[in-house]
Every structure is written in structure tokens, then in C-alpha cells.
């Protein structure tokens, strides 16, 4: 007996095992197109992010309010390496005693081609108090303090965000901010208002605007355009920030979370309260004593988070790619087991390709009509295609069973994708239930007998006998 004949007989004798091995190999081969689809999703997402970034930058970018900061220059005396006396102008920075920010964040949608991005406009009201700058302990002579160059400043990462002029109320006087270079080093640009009357006896520290304790009140309003987020720095000895918006899905981030927040169908309202003891820098410093990054690191704020988007949902769907191959393959294999009708590996391959194309349809349609409609259209199309092909392949009415199998699978995946908090739990329970169903359906199968019955070319085998017998509903089951 030839080796070829021996191998052929062994393959027929163990046809169930051979078919399972073939199915396993096909599943492994389909990992490659699934991986390529993941790369495609990543590439499309990067393209979208690049487009969003371009729109946001032209709108004003993500905003961080670094201020207000009171800056007072002074003359510093030192000695160089040759013993000569050198004078230089340094800056002292003072933070407010109290800082209260009230604002409303209004989201807007901008589009470029098929991509949309959420941007915002912030209407902010800032108020608070400063004490008269105190140079004690710094060994700075009062005569060296340049009171006439004192200024109040607020630094921004992108000056294009400003929409209107910014008037300032300082003590009993009125002023206006003008553009300038970031003096505190937080960002490159700033708005600056001169406080030339700040010194002892000056108009900025005396009169009706100053309290008896020497606190100088200030207030101004800002209209800022920006990206999908805004951040604040806790520069006051006590900082209170209150923000409201009609956006329904905010993401509170940064070094501090709100002490109070409320979410509803009308939007959100949040309030932060931070005291100076909760940060790692003082209320005053000179020159480069404080690193700007240490101050920026204490920022907090809110972003207008978009719920799980098209690309993230598609990526999550791809994680269940093998499940959508296993289910139709497993259903076809059970057809073979219970009916004795053999299905060619090429037919498995075509059905697997149809299930993979689902993800390509999903991604391409979702970019134009939204994820929900794209999912419904792609799943309906693929389920119909695979079901019709299965009916033609098995040549029995039981092939229609593929339709509820795929409908249940796509429905299960839809539930998982729309659940942000319980996705893992639902997925685990669903896979456990699927395994239980398979075990229940095959609990009485005599696999040794099935191997013998599926042996090709044996006229006495039950498979051949069954193929000659008339079809009946009982045989289908």
C-alpha cells in the first residue's frame, strides 16, 4: 500500500480533526486582513486628527489662562568678575490674593471636507484683589523699584484667540490691556496693562477703589476662541473658577477636580476652589526663581469630550473580528456534523472574506453617514450575503439558521460598542454564553462515530447512506 493511500485513509478516518485544523488555519490567515484593517483605521484617524489640529489652530487652539500676574521691575545691583558694579533690570512677580473666574463655554462645530471638529468660544469674567507689592526680605531699596513700569499681565498660548479689546478696572481707575511679550515666561504672548500709579501714594493704591486693608480690586472680561478645552492656573491665594456650558459630555482634567459639578441634558456646570497651600510655588517670586513649567503643571480645566467616536468604535469592533469569523465557521462545521454534507474549505474562505469586508464597509460608510447608520447598513448587507450563500452551499432550508446567528452576533457587538463602562463585562458574559451554547448543542455528539460516518468514499458509511436518503426536517436537525 502506497504512502499516499495511507495518508488519504488516515485523513478520511479523522476527517473531523482535519476539518478543524483547516478551519483553525483559515482563522489564523484572516488575522492578517484584520490587522491591515486596524492599520487603515489608524491612518484615517491620524488624517482626521491632523485636519482637526489645523482647524483648531486657525480658530485659536487649546487655551490656558496664565494670569493675572502683577509685574514690578526693579534695579538689581551686582558685581562682575572684574569687581565692577553692574546694574540690571529684574522683575518681581506677585499673584492675586483672591481670583474669581466666572465663564460660559459655548461649543461650535467647524468642518473641512468630511471631518468635523468641536471648537469653543469662552465668555469669561475675572475679578479679585491684589495687595500692594511687598519687597520686604529681598533687600531691594525702595528707590530701585520702578513703579512707573509696573503692569498687570495675562499670558495666553495663542493670541489669535482674543476676539475683543479688554478693558481693565483697577482700583478706582480704568485702563486697557495691550499685546506684549510674555514676561513671566509661561507663554510667548501676553496682554499687558500699565499700572504706572501703583507706587506708594499712587492713584492705583489710594482712593475709592482700595479697601482699608490695602487690597486693590480688579476686574475685566475676556472673549476667547479656542479648541475643545480650556484650562486655568490657581494663581490666587484662593482661586474660584465656575464654568457652565450646554455641552453634555465634559471631561474634567488637570491637577484639580471640581468641588461641585452637575450634569444634565441642558449641559454642565462645574466649580473649582483651590487655595495656595495646595500648590508648590509662592505668591511672589523674582526673576527665574520659579520654573514656568512648575506653574503650568498645576493647571486644571475642562474639555468638550466627544463620546466614543467613529474610529475608536471601529477599532473596538475589530477586536471582536475573530468572533465574527468563528461564528459562521462554527455554524458551517455544525452543518457538516449534523447533516453529513461536506463543505469545501474554499467556501469557508469566501464566507470569511465577506465577514472581513464588513469592517471595510463600516469604516467607509461611517465617515459619511455616521457610525450608527453605517453599522446597520454594513451588518445587514454582510448578514444577508453570508446567509444567502450558506443556503446555496448546504442546499437545505436549514441554511437560513445563519441569519439569526449573524443577527445575534451583530446585535451583541452593537451593545458592546455602545457601552463605555460595561463593555468588558458584556463581552466576557457573551463569550461565556456562546461557549455554553456550543457545548449544549454538541453534548451528545459521538465524535468517534462522526469521524467514521464522514469518511469519504465508504458506501456503507452513515454519511453516504444519509446522502441517498430523502431529506426530512428531522435530518436537518
C-alpha positions in Angstrom: 0.0 0.0 0.0 1.4 3.3 -1.0 2.2 6.1 1.4 -0.3 8.4 -0.4 -3.1 5.9 0.1 -2.3 5.5 3.8 -2.3 9.2 4.3 -5.6 9.6 2.4 -7.2 6.9 4.5 -5.9 8.5 7.7 -7.3 11.8 6.6 -10.7 10.3 5.9 -10.7 8.4 9.1 -10.0 11.5 11.1 -11.9 13.9 8.8 -13.4 15.9 11.7 -10.0 16.6 13.1 -8.6 17.5 9.7 -11.5 19.9 9.1 -11.0 21.6 12.5 -7.3 22.0 11.6 -8.2 23.6 8.3 -10.7 25.9 10.0 -8.0 26.9 12.5 -5.5 27.6 9.8 -8.1 29.8 8.0 -8.8 31.7 11.2 -5.1 32.4 11.6 -4.8 33.5 8.0 -7.7 36.0 8.5 -5.7 37.7 11.3 -3.7 39.4 8.5 -6.6 41.3 6.9 -7.9 42.2 10.3 -4.5 43.6 11.2 -4.4 45.6 7.9 -7.9 47.0 8.7 -6.5 48.2 12.0 -3.7 50.0 10.3 -6.2 51.5 7.9 -8.3 52.8 10.8 -5.2 54.3 12.4 -4.2 56.0 9.2 -7.7 57.5 8.8 -7.7 58.6 12.4 -4.4 60.3 12.0 -5.6 62.1 9.0 -8.7 63.3 10.9 -6.6 64.5 13.8 -4.3 66.4 11.5 -7.3 68.1 10.0 -8.8 68.9 13.4 -5.5 70.3 14.6 -5.4 72.6 11.6 -8.9 73.9 12.2 -8.2 74.4 15.9 -5.0 76.3 15.3 -6.7 78.7 13.0 -9.5 79.1 15.5 -7.2 79.7 18.4 -6.0 76.4 19.8 -6.4 75.0 23.3 -6.3 77.8 25.8 -4.7 78.2 29.2 -5.1 81.4 31.2 -1.8 82.2 32.8 -2.7 85.2 34.9 -3.4 87.8 36.0 0.1 88.4 37.3 1.3 91.7 38.7 4.8 92.5 37.4 7.0 95.2 39.0 10.5 95.8 37.6 13.4 96.9 39.9 17.1 97.7 39.5 19.3 94.9 40.8 22.9 95.7 41.8 25.7 93.1 41.4 29.5 92.9 40.8 31.0 91.3 37.7 34.2 89.2 37.6 36.4 92.3 37.4 34.9 93.8 40.5 32.9 96.4 38.7 29.5 97.4 40.0 26.8 96.3 37.5 23.1 97.4 37.4 20.4 95.3 35.6 16.6 95.5 35.5 14.9 92.5 37.0 11.3 91.7 37.5 9.3 90.7 40.6 6.0 88.8 40.2 3.1 89.0 42.5 0.0 86.8 42.5 -3.6 87.9 43.5 -4.9 87.4 47.0 -8.2 86.3 45.5 -9.1 85.3 42.0 -12.7 84.6 40.9 -13.4 83.5 37.3 -16.9 83.0 36.0 -17.5 81.8 32.5 -19.6 80.2 29.9 -18.2 77.8 27.3 -20.1 77.8 24.0 -19.3 74.9 21.7 -19.4 75.3 17.9 -18.8 72.9 15.0 -16.5 73.5 12.2 -16.0 71.2 9.2 -13.5 70.6 6.5 -14.4 68.1 3.9 -16.0 65.1 5.7 -14.3 65.9 9.0 -15.9 67.9 11.8 -14.3 69.3 14.9 -15.7 70.9 18.0 -14.3 74.3 18.9 -15.5 76.8 21.6 -15.9 80.4 22.5 -15.4 81.3 26.1 -17.0 84.4 27.7 -15.0 84.9 30.9 -15.3 87.4 33.8 -12.3 87.8 36.0 -12.2 89.7 39.3 -10.2 89.7 42.5 -7.8 91.6 44.7 -4.1 92.3 45.0 -2.2 93.6 48.0 0.3 96.4 47.4 3.5 94.7 46.2 5.8 93.9 49.2 9.5 93.7 48.5 10.5 93.1 52.2 13.1 90.4 52.7 14.6 90.9 49.2 17.0 93.6 50.1 15.7 95.9 47.4 15.9 99.6 48.0 12.6 101.5 47.6 14.5 103.9 45.3 15.3 101.0 43.0 11.7 99.9 42.5 10.4 101.1 39.0 6.8 101.7 40.0 6.1 103.6 36.8 6.8 100.4 34.8 4.5 98.1 36.8 2.0 96.2 34.8 -0.8 93.6 35.1 -0.5 90.8 32.6 -2.2 87.7 31.4 -0.3 85.3 29.2 -2.0 83.1 26.5 -0.7 80.3 24.3 -2.2 81.8 21.2 -3.0 85.5 20.9 -5.3 84.8 18.0 -7.9 83.6 20.5 -8.7 87.2 21.5 -11.9 88.5 19.9 -12.4 91.9 21.6 -10.4 94.6 23.3 -10.0 94.0 27.0 -10.7 97.0 29.3 -9.4 96.9 32.9 -10.9 98.2 36.1 -8.1 98.5 38.7 -8.9 100.1 42.0 -10.6 103.4 41.2 -9.0 103.7 37.7 -9.8 102.5 34.3 -7.3 101.1 31.8 -6.9 98.8 28.9 -4.8 95.8 28.0 -2.4 95.8 25.1 -0.4 93.0 23.5 3.1 92.2 24.6 5.7 89.6 25.1 5.3 87.1 27.9 7.2 88.5 30.8 6.7 85.6 33.3 7.7 83.0 30.7 4.6 80.9 30.7 3.8 81.6 27.1 5.3 83.7 24.3 2.5 86.2 24.2 0.5 88.2 26.7 -1.9 91.1 27.2 -0.5 93.8 29.5 -2.0 96.9 31.2 0.2 99.6 32.6 -0.2 100.4 36.3 2.1 103.5 36.4 0.3 104.8 39.6 1.0 101.6 41.6 3.7 103.0 43.9 3.1 104.3 47.4 0.7 107.2 47.3 -0.2 106.5 43.7 -3.7 106.6 42.3 -3.8 102.8 41.9 -3.4 102.2 45.6 -5.4 105.0 47.1 -8.8 106.4 46.6 -12.2 104.8 46.4 -11.1 101.6 44.7 -8.8 100.4 47.5 -10.0 98.8 50.7 -9.0 99.9 54.1 -6.7 96.8 54.4 -4.7 97.9 51.3 -6.4 95.3 48.9 -6.7 96.6 45.4 -9.7 95.2 43.5 -9.6 94.5 39.8 -11.9 93.2 37.1 -12.0 92.6 33.4 -13.8 90.4 30.9 -12.4 88.1 28.1 -13.9 86.7 25.0 -11.7 83.9 23.8 -11.9 81.5 20.9 -10.3 78.1 21.4 -10.2 74.4 20.8 -12.2 71.9 22.6 -10.7 72.6 26.0 -9.8 75.5 28.4 -7.5 75.4 31.4 -6.9 77.8 34.3 -4.0 78.2 36.8 -4.7 78.5 40.5 -2.7 81.8 40.9 -4.8 83.3 43.7 -4.2 82.8 47.4 -7.8 81.5 46.9 -8.9 80.7 43.3 -12.5 80.0 42.5 -13.5 79.1 38.9 -17.1 78.5 37.8 -17.8 77.3 34.3 -21.1 76.4 32.6 -21.8 75.1 29.1 -24.6 73.4 27.1 -22.2 70.6 26.2 -23.4 67.3 27.7 -20.2 65.2 27.9 -17.5 67.2 29.6 -14.1 65.8 30.6 -12.7 67.5 33.7 -9.0 67.2 33.8 -5.8 68.7 35.2 -4.3 68.8 38.7 -7.6 69.6 40.5 -11.1 68.3 40.0 -14.3 70.3 40.6 -15.6 70.6 44.1 -19.1 70.9 42.7 -20.4 69.8 39.3 -23.8 69.0 37.8 -24.6 67.2 34.5 -27.9 67.3 32.8 -29.5 67.2 29.3 -29.1 71.0 29.4 -25.3 70.8 29.7 -22.9 71.0 32.7 -22.0 73.4 35.5 -18.8 73.0 37.5 -16.8 74.9 40.1 -13.2 74.6 41.3 -11.9 76.0 44.5 -8.1 75.9 45.1 -6.0 77.5 47.9 -2.3 78.5 47.6 -1.3 75.8 50.1 -2.3 73.2 47.6 0.4 74.1 45.1 4.2 74.2 45.1 5.0 77.8 44.4 4.6 81.0 46.5 2.6 84.2 46.0 5.6 86.2 44.9 9.0 85.5 43.3 11.8 87.2 41.4 13.2 86.6 38.0 13.9 82.9 37.4 13.3 81.7 40.9 10.2 79.7 39.7 10.2 77.5 36.7 7.3 78.3 34.4 6.6 74.6 33.9 6.0 74.1 37.6 3.3 76.7 37.4 1.7 75.4 34.2 1.7 71.9 35.7 -0.9 73.0 38.2 -3.4 73.8 35.5 -7.0 72.5 35.6 -10.0 72.8 33.4 -12.5 71.0 31.1 -12.5 69.7 27.6 -15.6 69.1 25.5 -15.1 65.4 25.1 -16.7 63.7 22.1 -18.3 60.4 23.1 -16.7 57.3 21.6 -16.2 58.3 18.0 -16.2 56.5 14.7 -12.6 55.4 14.7 -12.5 54.3 18.3 -15.7 52.3 17.8 -14.3 50.7 14.6 -11.1 49.8 16.4 -13.1 48.2 19.3 -15.2 46.3 16.7 -12.1 44.9 15.1 -11.1 43.4 18.5 -14.0 41.0 18.0 -13.0 40.2 14.5 -12.2 36.5 15.2 -15.6 36.1 16.9 -17.3 37.1 13.6 -15.2 34.5 11.8 -15.6 31.8 14.4 -19.4 32.0 14.5 -20.1 31.4 10.8 -17.3 28.9 10.6 -18.6 27.1 13.6 -22.1 27.1 12.2 -20.9 25.6 8.9 -19.0 23.0 10.8 -22.1 22.0 12.8 -24.0 21.7 9.5 -21.3 19.2 8.4 -21.5 17.4 11.7 -25.3 17.0 11.9 -26.1 16.6 8.2 -23.1 14.8 6.9 -22.8 17.2 4.0 -19.2 18.2 3.3 -18.4 21.9 2.8 -15.2 22.8 0.9 -12.5 25.0 2.6 -12.9 27.5 -0.3 -16.5 28.1 0.8 -15.3 28.7 4.3 -12.8 31.1 2.8 -15.4 33.1 0.9 -17.6 33.5 3.9 -14.7 34.6 6.0 -13.8 37.3 3.4 -17.4 38.5 3.4 -17.2 38.9 7.2 -13.9 40.8 6.9 -15.4 43.2 4.3 -17.9 44.2 7.0 -15.2 46.3 8.7 -14.2 48.0 5.5 -17.8 48.9 4.7 -18.3 50.0 8.3 -15.3 52.4 8.2 -16.0 53.9 4.8 -19.7 54.4 5.4 -19.2 55.8 9.0 -17.1 58.6 7.7 -20.0 59.9 5.7 -23.3 58.9 7.3 -22.3 58.3 11.0 -21.4 55.2 12.9 -24.9 54.0 13.8 -26.3 54.1 10.3 -23.1 52.7 8.9 -23.2 49.8 11.3 -26.8 49.0 10.5 -26.2 49.1 6.7 -22.9 47.1 6.8 -24.2 44.4 9.2 -27.4 43.9 7.2 -25.6 43.7 3.9 -23.0 41.2 5.2 -25.5 39.1 7.1 -27.8 38.8 4.0 -24.8 37.9 1.7 -23.5 35.2 4.0 -26.9 33.8 4.7 -27.9 33.5 1.0 -24.5 31.9 0.2 -24.9 29.4 3.1 -28.4 28.4 1.9 -26.9 27.8 -1.6 -23.9 25.9 -0.2 -25.7 23.5 2.1 -28.7 23.1 -0.2 -31.1 22.8 2.7 -33.6 25.1 4.2 -31.6 24.9 7.5 -29.0 27.2 5.9 -31.3 30.1 6.9 -30.1 29.4 10.5 -27.1 31.5 9.6 -29.2 34.7 9.6 -30.3 34.6 13.3 -26.7 33.6 14.2 -25.2 36.6 12.5 -28.0 38.9 13.6 -27.4 37.9 17.2 -23.6 38.4 16.7 -24.0 41.9 15.2 -26.6 42.8 17.9 -24.2 41.7 20.6 -21.4 43.7 19.1 -23.6 46.8 18.9 -24.4 46.6 22.6 -20.7 46.2 23.5 -19.7 49.2 21.3 -22.4 51.5 22.9 -21.4 50.6 26.4 -18.4 52.5 27.7 -18.4 51.3 31.3 -19.6 47.7 30.9 -18.0 46.7 27.6 -15.6 44.2 29.1 -18.2 42.6 31.3 -20.7 42.3 28.5 -18.1 40.8 26.2 -17.0 38.3 28.8 -20.5 37.2 29.6 -21.4 37.0 25.9 -18.4 34.8 25.0 -19.2 32.6 28.0 -22.8 32.2 26.8 -21.6 31.4 23.3 -19.3 28.6 24.6 -22.2 27.3 26.6 -24.5 27.1 23.6 -21.9 25.2 21.5 -21.3 22.8 24.4 -25.0 22.2 24.7 -25.6 21.6 21.0 -22.7 19.1 20.8 -23.2 17.5 24.2 -24.5 14.2 22.7 -22.3 14.0 19.6 -20.2 10.9 19.4 -17.2 12.4 17.7 -15.6 8.9 17.0 -18.7 7.9 15.2 -18.9 11.1 13.3 -15.3 10.7 12.1 -16.2 7.3 10.7 -19.5 8.5 9.2 -17.8 11.3 7.4 -15.2 9.1 5.8 -15.4 9.8 2.1 -15.7 7.0 -0.4 -17.2 4.4 2.1 -20.5 3.3 0.6 -21.5 1.8 4.0 -20.8 4.9 5.9 -23.8 6.7 7.5 -22.8 9.9 5.6 -23.3 8.2 2.2 -26.4 6.5 3.4 -27.8 9.8 4.6 -26.9 11.5 1.3 -29.0 8.8 -0.5 -31.9 9.2 1.9 -34.7 11.7 1.3 -34.4 14.9 3.2 -36.7 15.4 6.2 -37.0 18.0 8.9 -35.6 15.5 11.4 -32.5 15.0 9.3 -32.0 18.8 9.2 -31.8 18.9 12.9 
